[in-house]
């Protein structure tokens, strides 16, 4: 009896220790965001002397109006939405069909080809940056949104791997029944596997959204004119040669961050389900 009590007490201590560590980690990750929100509501002078404090002395709500009118927010927002929605559609469809092929089509050499696809994840982005720039330059696509959209329609090694794991776990009987009914591989993928893979597709879509919405390096490399700039690139306009409007920069950053926060809370359950199912061991 005493042994059980000791074990129960030890478990409680471990749980409390875990909660304390998680709380410390949460505060460490949350504090920069709270400071950003706080700085967005302060004057420039107050930001300079505020230190670690996150409570403004004077709430400057007009900073948001000034920030959103300081640059063409509407045009940059449209460009950002275009360079986010199309990559989501392209990545989800291309990675899904390739992942389905690797999971279900038994072709000689497909295993080697799959390893080659996965090996592309080992290449740093800096290695492919210059060849891609030269390619799009030769295609006459510089200073357009095409370099930020077109590559997504050729799939991504990580998402192909994720969806291949998901499709490998689906029952073979579904595919066999569809073949008996006269369906081909493409129709099986479109009519059966694609609807069943909504959690995994949602997880892929959320990750692509985060990457595309916050993409700064891509627009910085390929876009020169003000017409095609995105929101992340527009934030750089608050930084001058000798000074930075930190409070306005933080206000614009808060507005741009809001869609990511809303998406996280609305799609969190489907996102975790997709990752959990895709990461499970194959049956």
KAMO-V370296 format. One record per residue. N is the residue number from 1. PHI is phi in degrees with one decimal (* if undefined). OMEGA is omega in whole degrees, -180 to 180 (NA if undefined). D_LAST is the distance of its C-alpha to the last C-alpha in Angstrom with 1 decimal. Layout:
BEGIN
<<N & PHI & OMEGA & D_LAST> <N & PHI & OMEGA & D_LAST>>
END
This chain:
BEGIN
<<1 & * & 180 & 40.9> <2 & -65.3 & 179 & 42.1> <3 & -65.0 & 178 & 38.9> <4 & -61.9 & 180 & 36.8> <5 & -63.4 & 180 & 39.2> <6 & -64.2 & 179 & 38.9> <7 & -64.2 & -180 & 35.1> <8 & -62.8 & 179 & 35.3> <9 & -66.4 & 179 & 37.9> <10 & -65.6 & 178 & 35.9> <11 & -62.2 & 179 & 32.8> <12 & -62.2 & 180 & 35.3> <13 & -62.8 & 179 & 36.7> <14 & -63.9 & 179 & 33.3> <15 & -62.5 & 180 & 32.5> <16 & -63.1 & 178 & 36.0> <17 & -63.2 & 179 & 35.7> <18 & -64.2 & 179 & 32.4> <19 & -62.1 & -179 & 34.1> <20 & -63.6 & 179 & 37.1> <21 & -64.0 & 178 & 35.2> <22 & -64.6 & 179 & 33.2> <23 & -65.0 & 178 & 36.5> <24 & -62.4 & 179 & 38.2> <25 & -63.3 & -180 & 35.4> <26 & -63.2 & 179 & 35.6> <27 & -64.2 & -179 & 39.4> <28 & -62.9 & -179 & 39.2> <29 & -80.7 & -175 & 37.0> <30 & -82.1 & -174 & 38.9> <31 & -57.8 & 179 & 42.4> <32 & -58.7 & 179 & 42.6> <33 & -69.0 & 178 & 41.7> <34 & -63.3 & 178 & 44.3> <35 & -65.6 & 178 & 46.8> <36 & -63.0 & 178 & 46.2> <37 & -63.1 & 180 & 46.8> <38 & -62.8 & -180 & 49.9> <39 & -64.7 & -179 & 51.3> <40 & -70.1 & -178 & 50.9> <41 & -108.6 & -179 & 53.4> <42 & -115.8 & 171 & 56.0> <43 & -77.5 & -178 & 58.9> <44 & -62.6 & 180 & 58.6> <45 & -67.6 & -180 & 61.1> <46 & -69.1 & 177 & 59.2> <47 & -61.9 & -176 & 56.0> <48 & -67.7 & -175 & 57.9> <49 & -110.6 & -173 & 59.1> <50 & -73.5 & -179 & 56.3> <51 & 65.1 & -177 & 54.5> <52 & -87.7 & -177 & 51.5> <53 & -65.1 & 178 & 52.6> <54 & -117.4 & -180 & 50.4> <55 & -115.0 & -178 & 53.0> <56 & -67.0 & 175 & 55.4> <57 & -74.7 & 178 & 59.1> <58 & -128.9 & -175 & 59.8> <59 & -81.7 & -177 & 57.0> <60 & -107.5 & -179 & 57.3> <61 & -67.6 & -179 & 55.3> <62 & -68.8 & 176 & 57.3> <63 & -59.3 & -178 & 55.3> <64 & -68.6 & 178 & 52.5> <65 & -64.8 & 178 & 55.0> <66 & -64.2 & -177 & 56.5> <67 & -65.5 & -175 & 53.1> <68 & -77.0 & 177 & 52.0> <69 & -101.4 & -180 & 55.4> <70 & -76.5 & 177 & 55.7> <71 & -145.4 & -177 & 53.5> <72 & -68.7 & -174 & 52.5> <73 & -61.1 & -177 & 49.5> <74 & -61.5 & -180 & 49.0> <75 & -65.7 & 179 & 48.8> <76 & -64.5 & 179 & 46.5> <77 & -65.3 & 178 & 44.3> <78 & -61.5 & 179 & 44.1> <79 & -61.1 & 180 & 43.2> <80 & -66.5 & 179 & 40.5> <81 & -63.4 & 179 & 39.0> <82 & -62.7 & -178 & 39.1> <83 & -77.7 & 175 & 37.5> <84 & -107.2 & -176 & 34.7> <85 & -67.6 & -178 & 33.9> <86 & -63.7 & 175 & 33.9> <87 & -60.5 & 177 & 31.6> <88 & -63.5 & -179 & 29.1> <89 & -62.1 & -178 & 29.2> <90 & -63.9 & -178 & 29.2> <91 & -67.4 & -178 & 26.3> <92 & -63.3 & -177 & 24.0> <93 & -69.1 & -176 & 24.8> <94 & -67.7 & -180 & 24.9> <95 & -68.4 & 180 & 21.8> <96 & -66.9 & -177 & 19.8> <97 & -69.8 & 178 & 20.9> <98 & -70.3 & 177 & 20.4> <99 & -62.3 & 177 & 16.9> <100 & -62.9 & -180 & 16.2> <101 & -63.5 & 180 & 17.9> <102 & -68.1 & -177 & 16.1> <103 & -82.0 & -169 & 12.6> <104 & -115.2 & -177 & 13.9> <105 & -87.5 & -180 & 17.1> <106 & -91.8 & -178 & 17.0> <107 & -120.9 & -180 & 20.4> <108 & -61.3 & 178 & 22.0> <109 & 89.1 & -179 & 22.3> <110 & -66.5 & 178 & 19.8> <111 & -64.6 & 179 & 18.0> <112 & -65.6 & 179 & 21.5> <113 & -63.5 & 179 & 22.3> <114 & -65.8 & 177 & 19.3> <115 & -63.8 & 178 & 20.5> <116 & -62.8 & 178 & 24.0> <117 & -62.9 & 180 & 23.0> <118 & -65.2 & -178 & 21.4> <119 & -66.1 & 178 & 24.6> <120 & -67.4 & 178 & 26.7> <121 & -70.2 & -179 & 25.5> <122 & -78.5 & -179 & 27.6> <123 & -77.1 & 175 & 30.8> <124 & -65.2 & -180 & 32.9> <125 & -59.6 & -179 & 34.1> <126 & -65.2 & -178 & 37.7> <127 & -69.5 & -177 & 37.1> <128 & -91.6 & -175 & 36.4> <129 & -63.9 & -177 & 38.8> <130 & -68.6 & 177 & 41.9> <131 & -57.6 & 179 & 40.6> <132 & -65.7 & 179 & 39.2> <133 & -63.1 & 179 & 42.6> <134 & -64.3 & 179 & 44.5> <135 & -60.6 & -179 & 42.3> <136 & -68.8 & 176 & 42.9> <137 & -66.1 & 179 & 46.5> <138 & -66.4 & 178 & 47.0> <139 & -83.1 & 180 & 45.3> <140 & 70.1 & -177 & 47.9> <141 & -104.1 & 178 & 45.2> <142 & -68.0 & -178 & 46.6> <143 & 60.3 & 171 & 47.8> <144 & -134.4 & 179 & 45.6> <145 & -87.4 & -176 & 42.2> <146 & -57.9 & 180 & 40.5> <147 & -61.8 & 179 & 39.4> <148 & -90.5 & -176 & 37.5> <149 & -114.5 & -171 & 35.8> <150 & -56.3 & -177 & 35.4> <151 & -57.3 & -178 & 32.9> <152 & -66.2 & -179 & 30.3> <153 & -80.4 & 177 & 30.1> <154 & -107.8 & 174 & 28.8> <155 & 81.1 & 178 & 25.6> <156 & -134.5 & -175 & 24.6> <157 & -58.9 & -178 & 22.4> <158 & -65.5 & -179 & 20.9> <159 & -71.4 & 175 & 20.1> <160 & -61.8 & 178 & 18.8> <161 & -61.8 & -179 & 16.3> <162 & -61.5 & -177 & 15.4> <163 & -74.5 & 176 & 15.1> <164 & -62.8 & 177 & 13.2> <165 & -63.0 & 180 & 10.3> <166 & -65.0 & -177 & 10.7> <167 & -67.2 & 180 & 11.0> <168 & -66.1 & -178 & 8.0> <169 & -88.9 & -180 & 6.0> <170 & -73.6 & -176 & 8.8> <171 & -60.4 & 179 & 9.2> <172 & -68.7 & -178 & 11.0> <173 & -59.5 & 178 & 13.6> <174 & -60.6 & -178 & 15.1> <175 & -67.8 & -179 & 15.9> <176 & -64.0 & 179 & 17.2> <177 & -64.1 & 180 & 19.4> <178 & -66.9 & 179 & 20.7> <179 & -64.4 & 178 & 21.7> <180 & -61.4 & 179 & 23.5> <181 & -77.8 & 175 & 25.3> <182 & 97.1 & -179 & 26.5> <183 & -81.3 & 172 & 24.5> <184 & -88.7 & -177 & 24.3> <185 & -63.1 & -179 & 21.5> <186 & -65.2 & -180 & 23.6> <187 & -67.3 & 177 & 24.1> <188 & -62.2 & 179 & 20.5> <189 & -63.4 & -174 & 19.8> <190 & -72.9 & -173 & 22.9> <191 & -88.6 & -172 & 22.9> <192 & -115.0 & -172 & 19.2> <193 & -71.3 & -178 & 16.9> <194 & -63.6 & 177 & 19.6> <195 & -63.7 & -179 & 20.5> <196 & -75.8 & -175 & 17.0> <197 & -100.2 & -179 & 16.6> <198 & -56.9 & 179 & 19.7> <199 & -60.7 & -180 & 18.4> <200 & -67.8 & 179 & 17.1> <201 & -65.4 & 177 & 20.3> <202 & -64.2 & 178 & 22.4> <203 & -62.3 & 178 & 21.1> <204 & -62.7 & -179 & 22.0> <205 & -60.9 & 180 & 25.3> <206 & -64.2 & -179 & 26.3> <207 & -67.3 & 178 & 25.9> <208 & -66.8 & 178 & 27.8> <209 & -59.0 & -179 & 30.4> <210 & -60.0 & -178 & 31.0> <211 & -67.3 & -177 & 31.4> <212 & -76.5 & -178 & 33.6> <213 & -63.1 & -178 & 35.7> <214 & -96.4 & -177 & 36.5> <215 & -66.0 & 178 & 36.9> <216 & -112.4 & -175 & 40.3> <217 & -65.9 & -179 & 40.2> <218 & -59.1 & 177 & 39.5> <219 & -58.9 & -179 & 42.4> <220 & -63.3 & -177 & 44.6> <221 & -80.2 & -168 & 44.2> <222 & -97.4 & -172 & 44.4> <223 & -111.2 & 178 & 46.6> <224 & -113.1 & -174 & 50.3> <225 & -80.8 & -178 & 52.0> <226 & -66.5 & -175 & 52.1> <227 & -62.8 & -173 & 51.1> <228 & -109.2 & -179 & 47.4> <229 & -67.9 & 177 & 46.8> <230 & -104.3 & -176 & 43.9> <231 & -63.5 & -180 & 44.2> <232 & -62.9 & 178 & 42.9> <233 & -72.3 & 179 & 45.5> <234 & -65.9 & 178 & 48.1> <235 & -61.6 & -180 & 47.7> <236 & -64.2 & -180 & 49.3> <237 & -67.1 & 179 & 52.5> <238 & -80.5 & -178 & 53.2> <239 & -103.5 & 179 & 53.6> <240 & -94.2 & -179 & 57.0> <241 & -70.9 & -174 & 58.7> <242 & -113.6 & -177 & 60.6> <243 & -154.2 & 178 & 58.8> <244 & -130.5 & 176 & 55.7> <245 & -77.9 & -172 & 55.7> <246 & -60.6 & -177 & 53.1> <247 & -64.7 & 178 & 53.4> <248 & -70.7 & 177 & 53.0> <249 & -60.9 & 179 & 50.2> <250 & -68.4 & 179 & 48.3> <251 & -63.7 & 178 & 49.1> <252 & -65.1 & 180 & 47.7> <253 & -65.3 & 178 & 44.6> <254 & -63.1 & -180 & 44.0> <255 & -62.3 & -178 & 44.3> <256 & -69.5 & -179 & 41.9> <257 & -78.4 & -175 & 39.4> <258 & -55.0 & 179 & 39.4> <259 & -57.8 & 179 & 37.0> <260 & -66.1 & 180 & 34.3> <261 & -67.5 & 179 & 34.9> <262 & -62.0 & 180 & 34.9> <263 & -64.0 & -180 & 31.6> <264 & -61.6 & -177 & 30.0> <265 & -74.1 & -179 & 31.0> <266 & -81.2 & -175 & 30.3> <267 & -108.6 & -175 & 26.9> <268 & -60.6 & -177 & 25.7> <269 & -65.3 & 180 & 23.4> <270 & -64.1 & 179 & 21.7> <271 & -61.5 & -180 & 21.6> <272 & -68.3 & 178 & 19.8> <273 & -61.5 & -180 & 17.3> <274 & -63.7 & -180 & 16.6> <275 & -68.9 & -179 & 16.3> <276 & -65.1 & -179 & 14.2> <277 & -67.6 & -179 & 11.5> <278 & -70.1 & -178 & 11.8> <279 & -88.7 & -180 & 11.9> <280 & -71.3 & 180 & 8.8> <281 & -68.9 & -180 & 6.4> <282 & -65.2 & 179 & 3.8> <283 & -84.8 & NA & 0.0>>
END
